[in-house]
Amino acid sequence: MVKKIKHNWKIPAGCEPTEFDKKILRFQERGEIVPTRNLIKTPEQIEGIRASGLINTGVLDFVESKIKAGISTAEIDKMVYDYTTQHGAIPAPLHYEGFPKSVCTSINEVVCHGIPSTEEILEEGDIINVDVSTIYNGYFSDASRMFIIGNTTPEKEKLVRIAKECLQIGAAAAHAWGFIGDIGKAIAKHAHKNGFSVVRDLCGHGVGLQFHEEPEVDHYDTHQNGMLLVPGMVFTIEPMINMGTWEVFIDEEDGWTVVTEDELPSAQWEHTFLVTEDGLEVLTH
């Protein structure tokens, strides 16, 4: 059977292909998945995303300076909203597909998309992911961090540490003219070596001109190359690493909160990256 080629990369009418075009077309003719032209950000767009990312990183730095036992996740939401709007930006999660708050706060067995609440109070030993996304002058950025509240168990501390290492190892595996699939292979190997699992139902994503764009960035080994990585692409890497099974469910009460199936803890770190000829550049962390 002849492998069907998806012709994602097209030369604009009346234009001659550049060397950059020809390089991508060679991969395409081999049957590899290549990006569409609109996924390659222009220098102006990259600067816009970088400016958004600076505010996004500032939000997380501010939360890091204030987070502690005894505060509610609603207070974290107010911190994020106030800092973001005071810097002329918009919290991207607010009202996105009906999400009611400005930030996702996910504690212990909550994998992601936890909704801030006045009734949810941080306690000594909790681990919490704070996921912040910012729109500034129409450009989107996205990052999350884990915070350990006071002292926690050695098992939770290891989970948080390995989850961060998984992000770093996944980013190190990615390079221009490599493939998205390299990221998940590297992450899965490190997670499994340390006795943890990788969530399969959620993934990283393109970002910049919209909140969620192509490509999807799987964090486990799909045994496929996935999309070609081309300079100018912008996407997140955000592996969700579980202490127990990789399986998860969505809380039926709110339709958002993702929880581990066995209710054991989960940890996640996320950065937005730009693909360059020299590797990945962090745009927000």
Backbone bond lengths (Angstrom), bond angles and torsions (degrees), N, CA, C in turn:
res aa  C-N    CA-C-N  psi(-1)  N-CA   C-N-CA  omega(-1)  CA-C   N-CA-C  phi
1 M - - - 1.464 - - 1.528 109.41 -
2 V 1.307 117.17 131.97 1.459 122.49 179.45 1.526 109.38 -78.17
3 K 1.334 115.94 130.40 1.457 120.47 179.86 1.521 109.97 -68.91
4 K 1.338 116.09 127.78 1.460 120.92 -179.86 1.528 109.99 -74.89
5 I 1.325 115.77 130.26 1.459 121.23 -179.07 1.522 109.99 -96.57
6 K 1.341 116.39 126.48 1.466 121.11 174.30 1.523 108.09 -88.69
7 H 1.311 116.56 118.55 1.463 121.20 -176.81 1.531 110.18 -90.17
8 N 1.336 115.56 71.63 1.468 121.14 -179.84 1.521 112.01 -72.88
9 W 1.354 115.98 -36.72 1.466 119.92 -174.17 1.522 109.45 -93.43
10 K 1.313 115.85 116.94 1.462 121.28 -177.28 1.527 109.78 -121.89
11 I 1.319 115.80 145.89 1.457 121.85 176.85 1.529 108.36 -88.97
12 P 1.339 118.33 127.35 1.469 119.49 179.44 1.528 111.38 -56.63
13 A 1.326 115.41 143.99 1.468 121.58 -178.63 1.525 110.47 -55.33
14 G 1.319 115.61 133.44 1.460 120.93 177.16 1.511 115.05 83.14
15 C 1.347 117.46 0.68 1.471 121.25 -178.45 1.529 110.57 -107.31
16 E 1.301 115.74 148.05 1.455 121.67 172.99 1.531 108.62 -88.02
17 P 1.330 117.83 140.99 1.470 118.99 178.93 1.532 111.70 -65.25
18 T 1.317 116.13 134.94 1.463 121.88 175.40 1.530 109.06 -81.93
19 E 1.340 116.90 173.60 1.467 120.33 175.64 1.524 110.45 -61.94
20 F 1.332 115.88 -35.41 1.472 121.59 176.34 1.532 109.86 -61.32
21 D 1.335 116.00 -47.36 1.468 120.66 176.91 1.523 111.07 -57.97
22 K 1.312 115.69 -47.93 1.470 120.39 -175.49 1.524 111.40 -61.28
23 K 1.334 116.21 -37.58 1.465 119.64 179.74 1.528 110.50 -63.78
24 I 1.341 116.07 -45.18 1.467 120.25 179.05 1.527 110.33 -65.46
25 L 1.318 117.25 -41.64 1.462 121.18 -178.91 1.524 112.15 -62.92
26 R 1.330 117.19 -32.68 1.469 119.68 177.36 1.529 110.70 -63.71
27 F 1.343 116.27 -41.47 1.473 119.17 175.77 1.527 110.26 -64.56
28 Q 1.328 115.89 -42.96 1.465 120.40 -178.65 1.526 111.23 -60.75
29 E 1.317 117.49 -43.37 1.462 120.89 -178.89 1.526 112.15 -68.25
30 R 1.334 117.00 -20.98 1.467 120.80 174.21 1.525 111.92 -79.33
31 G 1.323 116.48 -4.22 1.456 120.53 179.53 1.512 114.80 94.09
32 E 1.336 117.72 6.52 1.463 120.57 177.69 1.531 109.73 -77.76
33 I 1.342 115.53 152.94 1.465 120.79 175.66 1.518 107.86 -80.68
34 V 1.316 116.88 123.47 1.467 121.13 178.87 1.525 108.37 -115.81
35 P 1.335 117.38 158.92 1.470 119.23 -179.97 1.523 111.57 -71.56
36 T 1.315 115.66 161.04 1.454 120.35 167.49 1.526 107.93 -80.36
37 R 1.315 116.21 159.72 1.463 120.65 -174.14 1.529 112.06 -60.12
38 N 1.349 117.35 -32.57 1.468 119.34 -176.59 1.526 113.17 -71.77
39 L 1.338 117.98 -11.01 1.467 120.07 176.26 1.528 112.37 -81.54
40 I 1.322 116.96 -10.89 1.461 120.93 177.91 1.525 107.62 -91.86
41 K 1.310 116.20 110.06 1.457 120.83 -174.95 1.534 110.93 -74.88
42 T 1.330 115.63 143.28 1.459 121.49 176.35 1.528 109.27 -77.13
43 P 1.338 118.22 161.99 1.476 119.60 176.45 1.526 112.46 -54.45
44 E 1.333 117.82 -39.20 1.468 120.85 178.87 1.526 110.70 -64.17
45 Q 1.321 116.68 -43.91 1.461 120.40 179.24 1.526 111.00 -64.43
46 I 1.309 117.16 -40.79 1.472 120.95 179.09 1.527 110.50 -60.95
47 E 1.320 117.14 -41.45 1.463 120.02 178.51 1.524 110.62 -64.66
48 G 1.335 117.30 -37.55 1.456 121.14 177.29 1.516 111.86 -64.70
49 I 1.335 116.61 -43.00 1.469 120.95 178.66 1.529 109.88 -66.97
50 R 1.335 116.14 -38.63 1.467 120.17 178.79 1.536 110.82 -62.66
51 A 1.324 117.08 -40.63 1.476 120.69 178.46 1.525 110.74 -65.57
52 S 1.326 116.89 -40.94 1.463 120.97 175.19 1.522 110.20 -61.48
53 G 1.334 115.72 -42.01 1.457 120.77 -179.43 1.513 113.46 -63.47
54 L 1.327 117.51 -33.76 1.462 120.42 177.90 1.531 110.92 -63.16
55 I 1.327 116.34 -41.95 1.465 119.77 177.06 1.522 109.78 -66.64
56 N 1.334 116.37 -42.36 1.461 121.02 -179.15 1.528 111.10 -59.58
57 T 1.332 116.35 -44.47 1.466 120.62 176.99 1.528 110.67 -64.12
58 G 1.334 116.20 -38.67 1.460 120.14 177.57 1.516 112.75 -61.21
59 V 1.343 116.52 -37.61 1.468 120.50 177.16 1.525 109.83 -60.49
60 L 1.338 116.52 -48.31 1.465 119.93 -178.12 1.522 111.90 -66.43
61 D 1.329 116.90 -35.78 1.465 119.56 175.42 1.528 110.52 -62.14
62 F 1.331 116.00 -41.01 1.468 120.64 -179.85 1.532 110.59 -65.41
63 V 1.328 116.61 -45.28 1.468 120.11 177.54 1.526 109.91 -59.79
64 E 1.328 116.52 -42.49 1.468 120.64 -179.14 1.532 111.30 -59.60
65 S 1.323 117.11 -33.34 1.470 120.63 -178.80 1.528 112.58 -76.24
66 K 1.327 117.46 -16.13 1.466 121.17 -173.75 1.530 114.06 -114.50
67 I 1.318 118.42 -22.03 1.463 120.54 -171.01 1.533 110.91 -69.45
68 K 1.329 116.00 136.92 1.467 121.03 -178.41 1.522 108.79 -167.43
69 A 1.317 115.82 168.40 1.461 121.21 174.98 1.522 109.74 -61.18
70 G 1.325 115.84 141.79 1.458 121.18 175.84 1.508 114.77 100.31
71 I 1.331 118.05 -16.83 1.468 118.28 177.21 1.524 109.43 -91.60
72 S 1.317 115.58 156.59 1.463 120.32 178.77 1.526 109.98 -91.93
73 T 1.321 115.48 160.14 1.465 118.55 176.05 1.529 110.68 -69.40
74 A 1.335 117.14 -22.00 1.466 119.75 173.58 1.530 110.86 -64.67
75 E 1.324 116.80 -34.36 1.470 120.14 176.55 1.527 110.72 -66.53
76 I 1.330 117.01 -36.84 1.466 120.44 175.47 1.526 109.63 -63.29
77 D 1.319 116.60 -41.97 1.462 121.39 178.08 1.529 111.07 -58.99
78 K 1.327 116.51 -42.25 1.476 120.08 179.30 1.530 110.83 -66.60
79 M 1.329 117.12 -40.35 1.470 120.46 176.28 1.529 110.41 -56.42
80 V 1.331 115.17 -47.31 1.470 120.63 -176.86 1.526 110.12 -64.59
81 Y 1.326 116.61 -46.59 1.472 119.95 -179.11 1.527 110.94 -61.88
82 D 1.321 115.98 -47.78 1.463 119.86 -176.46 1.528 111.62 -64.33
83 Y 1.331 117.59 -47.78 1.469 120.42 -178.67 1.535 109.92 -62.26
84 T 1.322 116.45 -44.77 1.466 120.56 -176.31 1.524 110.86 -63.01
85 T 1.322 116.73 -50.10 1.468 119.98 -176.25 1.533 111.42 -69.85
86 Q 1.329 117.19 -33.41 1.466 119.94 177.14 1.531 112.25 -65.65
87 H 1.328 116.33 -19.17 1.468 121.17 177.38 1.533 111.90 -102.22
88 G 1.330 115.70 19.09 1.456 120.57 173.91 1.513 115.15 74.18
89 A 1.333 116.11 20.50 1.459 120.74 -176.79 1.530 110.59 -119.15
90 I 1.330 115.58 177.02 1.462 122.82 -177.65 1.525 108.61 -125.00
91 P 1.337 118.99 134.73 1.468 120.01 173.67 1.542 109.21 -70.47
92 A 1.317 117.34 116.80 1.465 120.80 -174.29 1.535 113.94 -62.69
93 P 1.345 119.61 -34.33 1.469 117.65 -178.61 1.532 114.54 -67.50
94 L 1.352 117.85 -25.31 1.459 121.16 -171.67 1.530 110.75 -62.06
95 H 1.320 115.37 114.32 1.470 124.70 -179.39 1.525 113.41 71.18
96 Y 1.339 118.30 7.86 1.462 120.24 176.73 1.525 109.37 -68.00
97 E 1.323 115.80 114.52 1.472 122.57 -177.70 1.531 111.39 50.53
98 G 1.330 115.88 32.33 1.457 121.21 176.77 1.510 115.40 91.93
99 F 1.344 118.72 0.92 1.470 119.81 178.56 1.527 108.42 -64.69
100 P 1.341 118.25 131.37 1.472 119.84 -167.79 1.524 116.76 -88.84
101 K 1.335 118.50 -5.29 1.462 120.32 -172.42 1.527 111.54 -128.27
102 S 1.339 115.74 177.39 1.465 122.10 -174.77 1.517 113.78 -93.11
103 V 1.326 117.65 -7.30 1.459 122.10 -174.34 1.526 108.28 -154.63
104 C 1.323 116.37 155.58 1.464 121.17 172.09 1.527 108.41 -101.86
105 T 1.335 116.28 130.49 1.462 122.11 179.36 1.528 107.84 -124.41
106 S 1.334 116.34 114.17 1.468 121.14 -170.41 1.524 109.74 -123.64
107 I 1.337 115.70 113.29 1.461 122.37 -171.31 1.526 111.08 -105.75
108 N 1.336 115.81 133.29 1.468 124.06 172.40 1.529 112.44 54.85
109 E 1.335 118.19 -105.66 1.470 120.69 -175.78 1.526 113.46 -80.58
110 V 1.330 117.48 -4.44 1.464 120.16 174.88 1.531 108.27 -79.17
111 V 1.317 115.46 122.05 1.462 121.46 -175.18 1.524 110.62 -76.87
112 C 1.327 116.19 -47.71 1.463 120.97 -177.96 1.521 109.65 -167.69
113 H 1.335 115.30 170.39 1.469 124.23 174.77 1.524 113.43 63.97
114 G 1.343 116.40 24.34 1.456 119.49 173.50 1.523 110.82 -65.64
115 I 1.327 116.80 138.68 1.464 122.59 -176.64 1.533 109.86 -96.41
116 P 1.331 118.16 123.35 1.465 120.43 178.85 1.526 112.52 -56.93
117 S 1.341 114.92 146.95 1.461 120.60 -176.52 1.526 109.86 -150.74
118 T 1.334 115.55 147.26 1.469 120.28 174.87 1.525 111.09 -67.74
119 E 1.333 116.11 -21.01 1.466 120.58 -176.90 1.523 113.01 -88.88
120 E 1.326 116.86 -7.52 1.462 120.53 -178.14 1.527 108.37 -100.11
121 I 1.333 116.76 106.25 1.465 123.22 -174.61 1.524 109.17 -108.11
122 L 1.333 116.06 129.87 1.465 120.10 179.48 1.528 110.14 -69.40
123 E 1.347 114.98 135.58 1.448 121.70 -178.73 1.527 110.52 -120.47
124 E 1.329 114.93 154.83 1.458 121.08 174.89 1.527 109.91 -51.37
125 G 1.332 116.36 129.86 1.463 120.61 178.22 1.510 114.86 95.62
126 D 1.342 117.27 -12.74 1.471 119.72 176.82 1.520 110.39 -66.48
127 I 1.323 115.21 151.17 1.463 120.61 163.91 1.524 106.52 -117.16
128 I 1.334 116.13 136.68 1.462 120.21 -174.83 1.526 109.98 -135.68
129 N 1.329 115.23 136.44 1.462 121.09 171.42 1.523 108.13 -99.13
130 V 1.331 115.86 128.98 1.468 122.32 175.09 1.526 107.01 -112.50
131 D 1.327 115.59 114.33 1.465 122.40 -173.30 1.529 108.66 -109.69
132 V 1.341 115.77 114.18 1.461 122.69 -173.22 1.528 109.80 -116.36
133 S 1.318 115.79 134.53 1.470 121.91 176.85 1.525 108.01 -134.97
134 T 1.335 115.55 138.40 1.461 120.91 -170.65 1.527 111.01 -129.31
135 I 1.344 115.24 140.54 1.465 121.33 169.89 1.525 107.17 -112.45
136 Y 1.332 115.80 122.99 1.461 121.26 178.60 1.519 108.40 -134.68
137 N 1.336 114.92 119.46 1.474 120.72 -176.58 1.529 111.88 52.26
138 G 1.329 115.41 35.22 1.458 120.75 177.01 1.514 115.40 86.74
139 Y 1.333 117.91 -0.95 1.463 121.64 -178.28 1.528 110.64 -106.47
140 F 1.328 115.73 140.36 1.461 122.84 -173.70 1.527 111.51 -105.70
141 S 1.332 115.74 144.63 1.466 122.81 171.95 1.526 108.27 -141.29
142 D 1.341 116.62 161.58 1.462 119.75 -168.38 1.527 109.46 -157.18
143 A 1.332 116.97 128.00 1.468 121.00 177.24 1.521 109.42 -157.78
144 S 1.322 115.89 158.48 1.464 119.59 174.50 1.521 109.91 -144.84
145 R 1.322 114.62 156.44 1.469 121.72 177.17 1.524 109.82 -134.11
146 M 1.320 114.55 154.30 1.457 121.73 170.42 1.523 109.75 -95.53
147 F 1.317 115.47 142.56 1.465 121.11 174.08 1.524 108.56 -128.01
148 I 1.328 115.54 133.01 1.464 121.37 173.73 1.520 107.26 -96.56
149 I 1.330 116.26 124.17 1.467 121.04 -177.56 1.524 108.75 -88.65
150 G 1.340 115.27 108.35 1.464 120.25 -177.71 1.512 110.91 65.55
151 N 1.313 115.99 -135.79 1.463 121.75 178.01 1.518 109.65 -101.34
152 T 1.316 115.68 138.20 1.464 119.81 179.42 1.521 108.87 -125.45
153 T 1.323 116.41 -174.61 1.465 120.53 -179.00 1.525 110.22 -75.80
154 P 1.327 117.85 155.41 1.465 120.06 175.49 1.531 112.43 -57.57
155 E 1.326 116.37 -34.11 1.466 120.45 -178.91 1.528 110.92 -66.66
156 K 1.321 117.04 -43.69 1.465 119.96 177.98 1.525 111.19 -68.26
157 E 1.322 116.19 -39.58 1.472 119.94 178.71 1.523 110.06 -60.41
158 K 1.331 116.50 -43.12 1.468 120.09 179.08 1.524 110.57 -64.19
159 L 1.319 117.42 -41.85 1.466 121.39 179.47 1.527 111.24 -58.37
160 V 1.328 116.38 -46.49 1.470 121.00 179.91 1.531 110.30 -62.74
161 R 1.323 115.98 -42.22 1.474 120.63 -178.40 1.534 111.21 -66.86
162 I 1.325 116.48 -45.82 1.467 119.86 -178.47 1.526 110.69 -67.19
163 A 1.334 117.33 -35.67 1.470 120.20 177.57 1.527 110.52 -60.75
164 K 1.337 116.76 -40.89 1.472 119.71 177.52 1.518 110.72 -67.21
165 E 1.323 116.75 -41.41 1.462 119.77 177.27 1.531 110.94 -61.80
166 C 1.325 117.43 -36.76 1.463 120.88 178.34 1.530 110.93 -61.24
167 L 1.327 116.77 -42.48 1.464 120.24 176.03 1.527 110.26 -60.32
168 Q 1.327 116.44 -47.43 1.465 120.82 -177.73 1.524 111.65 -64.35
169 I 1.315 117.13 -41.16 1.465 121.57 -179.37 1.524 110.41 -69.79
170 G 1.333 116.90 -38.78 1.459 120.11 176.23 1.515 111.81 -62.24
171 A 1.328 116.24 -42.16 1.467 120.58 178.90 1.524 110.98 -66.11
172 A 1.329 117.11 -38.49 1.465 120.67 179.88 1.526 111.85 -66.60
173 A 1.331 116.76 -26.71 1.466 120.99 -179.60 1.527 112.44 -79.25
174 A 1.329 116.83 -14.95 1.466 121.50 -176.17 1.523 110.33 -93.57
175 H 1.319 116.25 135.34 1.463 120.52 177.14 1.522 109.20 -156.52
176 A 1.313 114.89 158.10 1.462 120.00 179.38 1.518 110.22 -56.19
177 W 1.325 115.86 134.97 1.463 126.08 179.33 1.520 112.53 73.63
178 G 1.349 115.90 10.86 1.457 121.29 166.14 1.525 107.83 -96.00
179 F 1.340 116.65 -156.82 1.458 120.02 -174.31 1.529 111.66 -134.74
180 I 1.321 114.35 151.14 1.464 121.72 176.03 1.529 111.10 -52.15
181 G 1.332 116.74 -39.89 1.460 120.92 -176.68 1.513 113.97 -59.91
182 D 1.346 117.17 -23.95 1.469 120.42 178.49 1.526 111.44 -62.62
183 I 1.339 115.95 -30.26 1.467 121.10 -176.94 1.523 110.22 -66.46
184 G 1.320 116.26 -52.84 1.456 120.77 -178.61 1.516 113.58 -62.77
185 K 1.324 116.59 -38.27 1.474 120.18 178.53 1.521 110.41 -59.54
186 A 1.331 116.55 -45.60 1.466 121.00 -177.46 1.528 110.94 -67.55
187 I 1.327 116.83 -42.28 1.469 121.15 -179.59 1.524 110.56 -63.56
188 A 1.329 116.59 -48.78 1.464 120.89 -176.88 1.522 111.29 -60.70
189 K 1.317 116.60 -41.36 1.463 120.47 -179.28 1.525 110.76 -59.87
190 H 1.337 117.04 -44.76 1.469 120.45 -177.94 1.528 111.40 -70.45
191 A 1.339 116.18 -41.73 1.471 119.52 179.57 1.527 110.98 -62.45
192 H 1.319 116.50 -47.71 1.471 120.29 -176.69 1.523 111.28 -66.78
193 K 1.332 116.70 -36.61 1.468 120.79 178.37 1.521 111.02 -59.67
194 N 1.334 116.15 -29.82 1.467 121.19 -178.37 1.527 113.39 -98.16
195 G 1.330 116.40 10.31 1.456 120.85 174.08 1.512 115.32 84.65
196 F 1.344 117.28 16.00 1.464 121.20 -178.74 1.524 110.81 -113.70
197 S 1.322 115.57 168.46 1.465 121.35 178.95 1.521 109.72 -117.99
198 V 1.338 115.45 163.96 1.461 122.12 -177.96 1.524 109.41 -116.83
199 V 1.324 116.26 126.48 1.472 120.95 178.13 1.528 109.44 -61.00
200 R 1.329 116.09 134.84 1.464 121.36 -176.99 1.526 113.00 -105.64
201 D 1.315 116.55 -17.12 1.466 119.90 -172.34 1.528 113.36 -84.61
202 L 1.328 117.10 -9.58 1.468 120.88 179.60 1.525 108.25 -130.62
203 C 1.317 116.16 156.00 1.460 118.99 -172.00 1.526 110.94 -147.57
204 G 1.339 115.87 168.31 1.447 120.94 167.99 1.520 109.77 -74.73
205 H 1.328 116.33 177.93 1.462 119.22 -171.15 1.518 111.04 -161.95
206 G 1.322 114.87 156.67 1.450 119.55 169.19 1.518 110.14 -62.99
207 V 1.329 116.25 153.66 1.463 120.84 -177.78 1.528 108.06 -157.87
208 G 1.316 115.94 161.25 1.464 119.74 176.03 1.510 112.92 138.64
209 L 1.327 116.26 -63.02 1.462 120.41 178.16 1.525 110.12 -92.74
210 Q 1.313 116.49 -22.43 1.460 123.91 173.04 1.527 107.80 -135.15
211 F 1.330 115.70 168.98 1.462 120.65 179.16 1.529 109.70 -66.49
212 H 1.336 116.04 -46.29 1.462 120.67 -180.00 1.524 109.23 -129.10
213 E 1.318 115.70 120.78 1.458 123.10 178.79 1.532 108.72 -127.10
214 E 1.316 116.14 175.24 1.453 119.56 166.46 1.528 108.47 -72.33
215 P 1.325 119.82 156.38 1.459 126.59 0.50 1.523 111.79 -88.14
216 E 1.336 116.49 163.46 1.453 120.78 166.51 1.528 107.91 -80.61
217 V 1.329 115.44 135.73 1.468 121.04 -176.96 1.526 108.31 -113.76
218 D 1.326 116.38 96.90 1.466 120.35 177.78 1.520 109.53 -73.46
219 H 1.325 115.71 145.07 1.465 121.01 -177.16 1.525 112.47 -105.46
220 Y 1.323 117.24 6.97 1.463 122.01 176.24 1.527 108.02 -121.00
221 D 1.312 116.29 170.70 1.466 120.58 -177.03 1.523 109.65 -80.85
222 T 1.322 116.45 106.72 1.467 121.69 179.37 1.532 111.69 -85.28
223 H 1.329 116.59 -7.05 1.471 123.38 -176.39 1.527 111.59 62.16
224 Q 1.327 115.38 27.58 1.457 121.68 175.14 1.527 108.72 -135.08
225 N 1.336 116.16 155.43 1.458 119.60 178.91 1.520 112.25 -67.68
226 G 1.337 116.84 -39.07 1.457 119.91 -172.46 1.520 110.31 73.11
227 M 1.323 116.14 -164.63 1.460 121.12 -173.75 1.531 112.37 -72.47
228 L 1.326 115.25 145.01 1.461 122.45 173.42 1.531 109.63 -64.06
229 L 1.333 116.52 136.83 1.461 121.78 176.51 1.527 109.08 -90.63
230 V 1.319 115.95 120.99 1.457 122.44 -174.10 1.528 109.08 -122.31
231 P 1.330 118.79 137.70 1.472 120.00 176.95 1.528 111.70 -51.97
232 G 1.340 115.15 134.10 1.457 121.28 -177.80 1.516 113.62 103.66
233 M 1.332 117.44 -12.53 1.464 119.98 175.05 1.527 109.70 -74.99
234 V 1.334 116.35 144.61 1.469 122.56 178.30 1.525 108.15 -128.53
235 F 1.327 116.44 128.52 1.465 119.91 -178.97 1.525 110.06 -157.47
236 T 1.330 114.98 167.35 1.461 120.76 176.56 1.522 110.26 -98.93
237 I 1.323 114.92 150.37 1.462 122.72 162.98 1.515 104.89 -118.76
238 E 1.341 117.67 126.72 1.465 120.67 -171.16 1.530 111.61 -151.79
239 P 1.331 117.68 60.30 1.466 119.64 -175.25 1.521 112.93 -63.05
240 M 1.323 114.83 134.62 1.460 122.48 174.70 1.518 107.45 -101.61
241 I 1.315 116.80 114.41 1.463 123.12 -172.30 1.532 108.66 -110.33
242 N 1.316 115.68 125.11 1.465 121.12 -175.54 1.521 111.95 -107.12
243 M 1.335 115.88 146.76 1.456 121.35 177.36 1.519 110.92 -70.91
244 G 1.332 116.98 -33.72 1.467 121.64 -179.98 1.515 111.63 -112.37
245 T 1.323 116.05 -126.48 1.459 121.28 -178.62 1.527 111.89 -68.48
246 W 1.336 116.01 154.20 1.471 120.58 176.75 1.528 111.52 -78.15
247 E 1.315 117.44 -11.65 1.465 120.65 -173.57 1.528 111.46 -75.32
248 V 1.329 115.24 145.58 1.465 122.05 -175.90 1.525 109.44 -137.83
249 F 1.343 114.83 167.06 1.468 119.96 172.86 1.522 108.88 -140.71
250 I 1.320 116.31 160.85 1.467 121.89 178.06 1.525 108.95 -101.78
251 D 1.320 115.94 129.32 1.463 122.07 178.82 1.527 109.61 -59.01
252 E 1.319 116.19 121.58 1.468 120.58 -177.15 1.523 112.50 -69.19
253 E 1.337 117.09 -23.60 1.463 119.85 -176.36 1.522 112.07 -67.34
254 D 1.354 116.55 -41.17 1.474 117.36 -177.95 1.531 113.17 -112.70
255 G 1.332 117.27 -13.28 1.455 120.56 177.28 1.520 114.69 73.59
256 W 1.327 117.17 8.93 1.468 121.55 -177.46 1.526 113.64 -125.06
257 T 1.327 116.06 -47.95 1.462 120.93 -168.92 1.525 111.24 -65.93
258 V 1.338 115.57 122.05 1.463 121.95 179.30 1.526 108.45 -98.32
259 V 1.333 116.33 126.98 1.466 122.74 -173.21 1.533 109.11 -125.83
260 T 1.330 117.32 146.08 1.458 120.18 176.16 1.533 109.59 -64.41
261 E 1.326 115.42 141.58 1.468 120.66 -177.20 1.520 111.75 -59.40
262 D 1.343 117.72 -37.72 1.464 121.49 -178.51 1.527 112.49 -94.84
263 E 1.363 115.84 2.72 1.460 123.21 178.61 1.526 113.44 59.80
264 L 1.333 116.02 27.15 1.458 121.07 168.76 1.533 108.67 -88.77
265 P 1.332 118.13 160.36 1.466 120.05 -172.95 1.533 114.15 -64.11
266 S 1.342 113.48 158.16 1.460 123.14 177.55 1.521 108.29 -135.68
267 A 1.329 116.49 152.73 1.469 120.59 177.85 1.527 109.63 -140.48
268 Q 1.334 115.71 149.23 1.462 121.17 -177.49 1.525 110.54 -151.52
269 W 1.329 115.95 138.04 1.465 122.82 169.19 1.522 106.91 -124.98
270 E 1.335 116.60 148.03 1.464 120.66 -177.22 1.522 110.87 -142.10
271 H 1.332 115.50 134.69 1.458 122.36 170.21 1.527 108.80 -126.09
272 T 1.321 116.60 155.88 1.462 122.17 166.61 1.523 107.88 -98.34
273 F 1.333 116.13 132.39 1.459 122.24 -175.56 1.524 111.88 -122.14
274 L 1.321 114.92 149.51 1.464 123.56 170.02 1.527 108.16 -111.10
275 V 1.334 116.56 130.37 1.463 120.36 174.90 1.524 108.78 -79.43
276 T 1.340 116.21 125.71 1.461 121.95 173.45 1.531 108.31 -124.06
277 E 1.324 116.45 170.36 1.467 119.93 177.55 1.530 111.24 -63.91
278 D 1.342 116.58 -20.35 1.464 121.09 -176.92 1.524 113.72 -101.11
279 G 1.329 117.50 8.73 1.456 120.77 -178.64 1.519 110.61 123.30
280 L 1.327 116.69 -162.26 1.455 121.00 -179.94 1.525 110.64 -94.43
281 E 1.326 115.93 136.04 1.464 122.04 173.68 1.519 108.35 -104.47
282 V 1.329 117.30 130.98 1.464 121.79 177.61 1.524 108.99 -77.44
283 L 1.332 116.87 124.23 1.466 121.36 178.23 1.523 112.35 -99.06
284 T 1.324 117.66 -25.66 1.471 121.61 171.63 1.512 108.09 -157.88
285 H 1.325 114.88 146.57 1.465 119.68 -176.49 1.522 108.96 -142.58
